[in-house]
């Protein structure tokens, strides 16, 4: 069965009893960054679930109980490691009794696989450190011989409680092994006490016993067996001689254990997991405040009202041109009059739902004042005090709007702005704080001397390009007499893209690319700041767009032999990229499709801001409806597509947004006037009335569902 790395990451967090950061990477050994609390686990692809659980428990034990100090330098690290392994595994099994079963199964499986490479070795000839390591890891499955003096060391390993005790005991065992090694070296250079193979007191290991006589094997087999044994002994002796010459005993089983774990990795060359985080952006360099936006637009529109000389290069005729805002301004006033019904409907829905919510939370409280009208009932009635019905104050609401200011919005930017302005008027009437931002990556193209850096380079963080900006078109912070001018300025710019009027849009406010994901990254700082500045309890984010955006790259430091450590940005890898949030402890795998990156950011934002709804309003062309439904729906696709084309509206709840409203572009224009020619027949009047009513009912349906989320 394949190992689910995300499940094992959660297991590590649960065992650690803290939201440590767990990374599954293509590395040789596990690592734990004590300072940053990052546990890096190899992707043990060849390990079974039992072995994987055992290894996770082992590494979390190091994370919990091994201090961030350098090991003693006067003894080999392997001596400290085998005792520390026994200590932390004992503490883990003490803390989680159920984990003992995982250790038992895991080491049983490793023992069957000869994980410690002891099948062809004489365990009795190993040094004490190796035998202690085997005893505490696989001692349940094989016999480990110890002398009487060595049993004391073995049992003391199981009694260690602190890292200091581990280091002290490691020194004693190292000293014992070194003494034994010196004794062995002396015996090797002075073979007389051992005798020779021809003497009666010869080496027992190389002498024949009565049981292994010629009655059981032929002379040739005896010679072959003796040669094989001699070859193995020579191999062991050679290894021991190398260690003895160095003067340092070594725990070879510890090295075998580490090498065996590395072999479980099954590393794929060139494919590494990538873990990225949301950067801490500088909003001062990103947001163009509403005061500055209004100043720039007013100055540009005022400039256009001054007659400008224009000379025809063919005829030489000189004309004075001036921008004409008559038509967009007249259309704005007309739209304002017609929108009052929808705005009033929104206000009514909001107040009704708000009142219903307050009533559901109301309660009756005793005042402590006697109700004289009930005094005569004192013998059988305990409720003699006056009561009042307490209605708690409703929650303070706030709205943040993100408007898509990309080139693909050109055909229906005006209709989208109409929806937005209706919601802004609603917020004004209900005294709801709001901010309207339009994302762009072409605002500063107008100037080369403006500082455009929006963030510092941070390795492993998502990269937000310096040309990204949020244009703060509208804000509840402005004075009411300026609000009308701000809305009109936004209307004029949107109206220009729809009709190409007889004026120009201010420089820097043209449509651009689609930095939607950069906007979501900015919301990580905008939402808490907006909530704090306005003392809000509930914040809603509304994103009006016509599509998705591509992945964001991530900041990546790379080491160059020529230039040293360099900074740059790299693209995420499909199937190997994860978004990590240290504050919530969640890690999200980024999907293979570009639009799933936005969904991943939204999923993380909903965890980061649990009281915030993220509402998407997607404007889709009729030709795109089919693909949109197939992306998010599994059943009755054809039926739902027909229904959407009929209703011009569809709501999706599994797209990352709290609710995702899909609106067909043909239904956005609500300028359906109830107008008929003079003397029109009853049929024509009825058709015009139904057409007008249908357009209005669609808006009410969308706005009603919108209110359900806002309240």
Secondary structure in CASP SS format (residue, H / E / C, confidence):
PFRMAT SS
TARGET T0000
AUTHOR 0000-0000-0000
METHOD secondary structure of the structure
MODEL  1
X C 1.00
X C 1.00
X C 1.00
X C 1.00
X H 1.00
X H 1.00
X H 1.00
X H 1.00
X H 1.00
X H 1.00
X H 1.00
X H 1.00
X H 1.00
X H 1.00
X H 1.00
X H 1.00
X C 1.00
X C 1.00
X C 1.00
X C 1.00
X E 1.00
X E 1.00
X E 1.00
X E 1.00
X E 1.00
X C 1.00
X C 1.00
X C 1.00
X C 1.00
X C 1.00
X E 1.00
X E 1.00
X E 1.00
X C 1.00
X C 1.00
X C 1.00
X C 1.00
X E 1.00
X E 1.00
X E 1.00
X E 1.00
X E 1.00
X C 1.00
X C 1.00
X C 1.00
X C 1.00
X C 1.00
X C 1.00
X H 1.00
X H 1.00
X H 1.00
X H 1.00
X H 1.00
X H 1.00
X H 1.00
X H 1.00
X H 1.00
X H 1.00
X H 1.00
X H 1.00
X H 1.00
X H 1.00
X H 1.00
X H 1.00
X H 1.00
X C 1.00
X C 1.00
X C 1.00
X C 1.00
X C 1.00
X C 1.00
X C 1.00
X C 1.00
X C 1.00
X C 1.00
X C 1.00
X H 1.00
X H 1.00
X H 1.00
X H 1.00
X H 1.00
X H 1.00
X H 1.00
X H 1.00
X H 1.00
X H 1.00
X H 1.00
X H 1.00
X H 1.00
X H 1.00
X H 1.00
X H 1.00
X H 1.00
X H 1.00
X H 1.00
X C 1.00
X C 1.00
X C 1.00
X H 1.00
X H 1.00
X H 1.00
X H 1.00
X H 1.00
X H 1.00
X H 1.00
X H 1.00
X H 1.00
X H 1.00
X H 1.00
X H 1.00
X H 1.00
X H 1.00
X C 1.00
X C 1.00
X C 1.00
X C 1.00
X C 1.00
X C 1.00
X C 1.00
X C 1.00
X C 1.00
X C 1.00
X H 1.00
X H 1.00
X H 1.00
X C 1.00
X C 1.00
X H 1.00
X H 1.00
X H 1.00
X H 1.00
X H 1.00
X H 1.00
X H 1.00
X H 1.00
X H 1.00
X H 1.00
X H 1.00
X C 1.00
X C 1.00
X C 1.00
X C 1.00
X C 1.00
X C 1.00
X C 1.00
X C 1.00
X C 1.00
X H 1.00
X H 1.00
X H 1.00
X H 1.00
X H 1.00
X H 1.00
X H 1.00
X H 1.00
X H 1.00
X H 1.00
X C 1.00
X C 1.00
X C 1.00
X C 1.00
X C 1.00
X H 1.00
X H 1.00
X H 1.00
X H 1.00
X H 1.00
X H 1.00
X H 1.00
X H 1.00
X H 1.00
X H 1.00
X H 1.00
X H 1.00
X H 1.00
X H 1.00
X H 1.00
X H 1.00
X H 1.00
X H 1.00
X H 1.00
X H 1.00
X H 1.00
X H 1.00
X H 1.00
X H 1.00
X H 1.00
X H 1.00
X H 1.00
X C 1.00
X H 1.00
X H 1.00
X H 1.00
X H 1.00
X C 1.00
X C 1.00
X C 1.00
X C 1.00
X C 1.00
X C 1.00
X C 1.00
X C 1.00
X C 1.00
X H 1.00
X H 1.00
X H 1.00
X C 1.00
X C 1.00
X C 1.00
X H 1.00
X H 1.00
X H 1.00
X C 1.00
X C 1.00
X C 1.00
X C 1.00
X C 1.00
X C 1.00
X H 1.00
X H 1.00
X H 1.00
X H 1.00
X H 1.00
X H 1.00
X H 1.00
X H 1.00
X H 1.00
X H 1.00
X H 1.00
X H 1.00
X H 1.00
X H 1.00
X H 1.00
X H 1.00
X H 1.00
X H 1.00
X H 1.00
X H 1.00
X H 1.00
X H 1.00
X H 1.00
X H 1.00
X H 1.00
X H 1.00
X H 1.00
X H 1.00
X C 1.00
X C 1.00
X C 1.00
X C 1.00
X C 1.00
X H 1.00
X H 1.00
X H 1.00
X H 1.00
X H 1.00
X H 1.00
X H 1.00
X H 1.00
X H 1.00
X H 1.00
X H 1.00
X H 1.00
X C 1.00
X C 1.00
X C 1.00
X C 1.00
X C 1.00
X C 1.00
X C 1.00
X C 1.00
X C 1.00
X C 1.00
X E 1.00
X E 1.00
X E 1.00
X E 1.00
X C 1.00
X C 1.00
X C 1.00
X C 1.00
X C 1.00
X H 1.00
X H 1.00
X H 1.00
X H 1.00
X E 1.00
X E 1.00
X C 1.00
X H 1.00
X H 1.00
X H 1.00
X H 1.00
X H 1.00
X H 1.00
X H 1.00
X H 1.00
X H 1.00
X H 1.00
X H 1.00
X H 1.00
X H 1.00
X H 1.00
X H 1.00
X C 1.00
X C 1.00
X C 1.00
X E 1.00
X E 1.00
X E 1.00
X E 1.00
X C 1.00
X C 1.00
X C 1.00
X C 1.00
X C 1.00
X C 1.00
X E 1.00
X E 1.00
X E 1.00
X E 1.00
X C 1.00
X C 1.00
X C 1.00
X C 1.00
X H 1.00
X H 1.00
X H 1.00
X H 1.00
X H 1.00
X H 1.00
X H 1.00
X H 1.00
X H 1.00
X H 1.00
X H 1.00
X H 1.00
X H 1.00
X H 1.00
X H 1.00
X H 1.00
X H 1.00
X H 1.00
X H 1.00
X H 1.00
X H 1.00
X H 1.00
X H 1.00
X H 1.00
X H 1.00
X H 1.00
X H 1.00
X H 1.00
X H 1.00
X H 1.00
X H 1.00
X H 1.00
X H 1.00
X H 1.00
X H 1.00
X C 1.00
X C 1.00
X E 1.00
X E 1.00
X E 1.00
X E 1.00
X E 1.00
X E 1.00
X E 1.00
X E 1.00
X C 1.00
X H 1.00
X H 1.00
X H 1.00
X H 1.00
X H 1.00
X H 1.00
X C 1.00
X C 1.00
X C 1.00
X C 1.00
X C 1.00
X C 1.00
X C 1.00
X E 1.00
X E 1.00
X E 1.00
X E 1.00
X E 1.00
X E 1.00
X C 1.00
X C 1.00
X C 1.00
X C 1.00
X C 1.00
X C 1.00
X E 1.00
X E 1.00
X E 1.00
X E 1.00
X E 1.00
X E 1.00
X E 1.00
X E 1.00
X C 1.00
X E 1.00
X H 1.00
X H 1.00
X H 1.00
X H 1.00
X H 1.00
X H 1.00
X H 1.00
X H 1.00
X H 1.00
X H 1.00
X H 1.00
X H 1.00
X H 1.00
X H 1.00
X H 1.00
X H 1.00
X H 1.00
X H 1.00
X H 1.00
X H 1.00
X H 1.00
X H 1.00
X H 1.00
X C 1.00
X C 1.00
X C 1.00
X E 1.00
X E 1.00
X E 1.00
X E 1.00
X E 1.00
X E 1.00
X E 1.00
X E 1.00
X C 1.00
X C 1.00
X H 1.00
X H 1.00
X H 1.00
X H 1.00
X C 1.00
X C 1.00
X C 1.00
X C 1.00
X C 1.00
X C 1.00
X C 1.00
X C 1.00
X C 1.00
X C 1.00
X C 1.00
X C 1.00
X C 1.00
X C 1.00
X E 1.00
X E 1.00
X C 1.00
X C 1.00
X C 1.00
X C 1.00
X C 1.00
X C 1.00
X E 1.00
X E 1.00
X E 1.00
X E 1.00
X E 1.00
X E 1.00
X E 1.00
X C 1.00
X C 1.00
X C 1.00
X C 1.00
X H 1.00
X H 1.00
X H 1.00
X H 1.00
X H 1.00
X H 1.00
X H 1.00
X H 1.00
X H 1.00
X H 1.00
X H 1.00
X H 1.00
X H 1.00
X H 1.00
X H 1.00
X H 1.00
X H 1.00
X H 1.00
X H 1.00
X H 1.00
X C 1.00
X C 1.00
X C 1.00
X C 1.00
X C 1.00
X C 1.00
X C 1.00
X C 1.00
X C 1.00
X C 1.00
X C 1.00
X C 1.00
X E 1.00
X C 1.00
X C 1.00
X C 1.00
X H 1.00
X H 1.00
X H 1.00
X H 1.00
X H 1.00
X H 1.00
X H 1.00
X H 1.00
X H 1.00
X H 1.00
X H 1.00
X H 1.00
X H 1.00
X H 1.00
X H 1.00
X H 1.00
X H 1.00
X H 1.00
X C 1.00
X C 1.00
X C 1.00
X C 1.00
X E 1.00
X E 1.00
X E 1.00
X E 1.00
X E 1.00
X E 1.00
X E 1.00
X E 1.00
X C 1.00
X C 1.00
X C 1.00
X C 1.00
X C 1.00
X C 1.00
X C 1.00
X C 1.00
X E 1.00
X E 1.00
X E 1.00
X E 1.00
X E 1.00
X E 1.00
X E 1.00
X C 1.00
X C 1.00
X C 1.00
X E 1.00
X E 1.00
X E 1.00
X E 1.00
X E 1.00
X E 1.00
X E 1.00
X C 1.00
X C 1.00
X C 1.00
X C 1.00
X C 1.00
X C 1.00
X E 1.00
X E 1.00
X E 1.00
X E 1.00
X E 1.00
X C 1.00
X C 1.00
X C 1.00
X C 1.00
X E 1.00
X E 1.00
X E 1.00
X E 1.00
X C 1.00
X C 1.00
X C 1.00
X C 1.00
X C 1.00
X H 1.00
X H 1.00
X H 1.00
X H 1.00
X H 1.00
X H 1.00
X H 1.00
X H 1.00
X H 1.00
X H 1.00
X H 1.00
X H 1.00
X H 1.00
X H 1.00
X C 1.00
X C 1.00
X C 1.00
X C 1.00
X E 1.00
X E 1.00
X E 1.00
X E 1.00
X E 1.00
X E 1.00
X E 1.00
X E 1.00
X C 1.00
X H 1.00
X H 1.00
X H 1.00
X H 1.00
X H 1.00
X H 1.00
X H 1.00
X H 1.00
X H 1.00
X H 1.00
X H 1.00
X C 1.00
X C 1.00
X C 1.00
X C 1.00
X H 1.00
X H 1.00
X H 1.00
X H 1.00
X H 1.00
X H 1.00
X H 1.00
X H 1.00
X H 1.00
X H 1.00
X H 1.00
X C 1.00
X E 1.00
X E 1.00
X E 1.00
X E 1.00
X C 1.00
X C 1.00
X C 1.00
X C 1.00
X C 1.00
X C 1.00
X E 1.00
X E 1.00
X E 1.00
X E 1.00
X E 1.00
X E 1.00
X H 1.00
X H 1.00
X H 1.00
X C 1.00
X C 1.00
X C 1.00
X C 1.00
X C 1.00
X C 1.00
X C 1.00
X C 1.00
X C 1.00
X C 1.00
X C 1.00
X C 1.00
X C 1.00
X C 1.00
X H 1.00
X H 1.00
X H 1.00
X H 1.00
X H 1.00
X H 1.00
X H 1.00
X H 1.00
X H 1.00
X H 1.00
X H 1.00
X H 1.00
X H 1.00
X H 1.00
X H 1.00
X H 1.00
X H 1.00
X H 1.00
X H 1.00
X H 1.00
X H 1.00
X H 1.00
X H 1.00
X H 1.00
X H 1.00
X H 1.00
X H 1.00
X H 1.00
X H 1.00
X C 1.00
END
